[in-house]
Amino acid sequence: MVHVLIIEGWAAQILGLILIAALLSRHDYSTANRLLAFGIFCAIYRQAMMTLMLSGVLESLPLIDKTAFPVQMLGIPTFCLYVRALTVPDFRIERKHAIHFIPFAIGLALIGQPPLLQIAIKIVAVLPYLVLAHRQIRAFEDQSKDFMSDLTLLHLNWLNTLLIGVYAITGVDTLYVVSGASVPIWVLLPSVALFGLMALAYFSLRVSPVFAKETQNRGPVLEAKLEDIKEVVRPPDEQLERQKDRLIEVMEKKELYLNPELRLADLAEAMDVRPYRVSEILNRGLQTTFYDLVNRYRVSKARELLLAPDLAHFNLLGIAMESGFKSKSVFNDVFKKSTGKTPSQFRSEIQTESAHSDA
């Protein structure tokens, strides 16, 4: 059993090093990738200590053993900074970020202390960072609704899953403390680390550029919007009403909402105005977000298709695609939020009412 754990442990180290090399070799979106690479290093360093302990080598390397806890503590803020690097336009490491070395300093101060005390302090240090990361993801999602009609393009589930993974690790550490170290949780770590790093390798290399591209595209739009609103006098209410009518006319006549990847810039181009102006019309004139407006039209189209007798043979995925949704899951979520019913429930009620009227 121990030999299997050792093999799994070293496999996780090798995979982690390969992933770090792959992230560092990429010149695009380097800040996020470097932060993730360092976070992975902190994770596999802990895993390496565990593997050395199982193989009996660590006993002859006491100084290296003592470095494990401070390195773990340094990995905690790295995760939070990685989330910010993916979700904040033009994010850079600055002097103010030196405050995130505090957990590392605490780790150094606790060298030689009982493991249970170290883990308890680690849990206390992790929680604020998890809260900050969670808030940053939610803020990014809310802000993106001003520019995007489908948030699945951002792969937000990736960050949420990564966050859940950190919560799970914290939970394991908590169980270890609560049980008084009587539960040998460490036995699971090599296997969990191996499969966790495999998933991390796939998703981080696939998704990180998506986030970075969106934040880079969004950054100039936000800056232009803020600068232009400062310099340009807001249009009078009559002009705003005309622009609002123009926006609705373009949206309905050109059926832009049927484009599953529609963005604010596309609507601005169709109206022949600047993106910041469209944002102003949405915020002041319609009191809504771009995301909510577009999906309101999509739900209306879906209702129309679901009510059409000649389309009763269409499956729900077909209805979703014809309405501008990119996936059935998003279709279900948005439709239920708007109508209080899932598309299947809505269709079932229609069919039941139709059967009763025929009878």
Phi, psi and omega in degrees: 000314181297321180296321178296317180296322179295316179298315179297322180297312180291327176298320178295321179297314182296315179297318179298319179294322177297318180295318178300315180298319180295319180293318182287338181282347181273129182268344178273143178054045190293326184299309179298316182294324179291321178296317178295320179299317180292322177298320178293322177301316179299321181291314183284338175296316177298318181295323179296319177299320179295318180293319178295325178294316180296326181275355178083004182280331188296333181299331180270002181232063185298324182294320178294321179301322183290339181279347186299315185292313177302322179294321175301315181296329178287332179289338183297304179291336180299321178298315181297319179293326176298317178299317179294321180297330179278337190243357179245124180300137176055039179293135177224149174285125182236176182298325182299338181284356178297340179299337181284000174275355180302313177302323178296318178297321177297319179299319178296320181293335183264007177301131180091352178281162180303142181304323180296322178293318179299314181294321179298317178294322179299317179299316179297323180286329183289317189305312179300322179292323177296319178297315179298317180296318180297317179295323180295320178296316180296319179295319179297319179296314181296317180294326182292339179293344176281349187231342187233151178258350180216108184283350178295339177297339181273348182056045180299333179300334179297311180293322178296320178294319178298321178295319178297322178299319178293320175301318182296317178297319178297322178296321178297316178297321179297317178298322180297318180290313183297323182281357181069032179067014180280340178265119183284067182299328184303337181299330183278342190299316180301315180294315180298317180297318182298307181289327178295318179291327176297316178294319180296321179300315182293307188286322183294318180288334182273324191260326184309315178298331179296313178299311184298320179297318181294318181291325177292321178291326184281329183305306179299325179295317179296316181296316180297319180299312183293317182293317182292324179292329178290319189272329186261134179292135180299141180294149177297165184302323181296318179292321179298322177296318179296318179294323178296315178297323179295318180299313181296320180297314180297316182298318185279316183290319180271353180048049182299332183296346179284349175279112185296342181249025181300137179232166181303321181298326179293318178294320178298319179295320179294329179271351182062043175226172180278152183304323182298329180291321177297319178300320180294320178297317180294315185286312184273319185277318185250353180049049180212173175259162177301316181301311182293321180297310183298317182287338173294318176294320181295319178295320178299318178295319180296318177299318179298317181289322180291332180277345183285118181300325183285354179249016182297338181278349179291136173279170186294329177295320178297318177298318180299312181296319180292341182264355178104001178276147183270338181213158181291325182295317178294320177303313180298314183295311183292319181296317181292322179296327182277321188251345184084002180225151173283159178304322180293321177295318179299315180293319179299318179295320178298314181295322178295315179296321180294321179295320179293320180291326178291326180288000000 
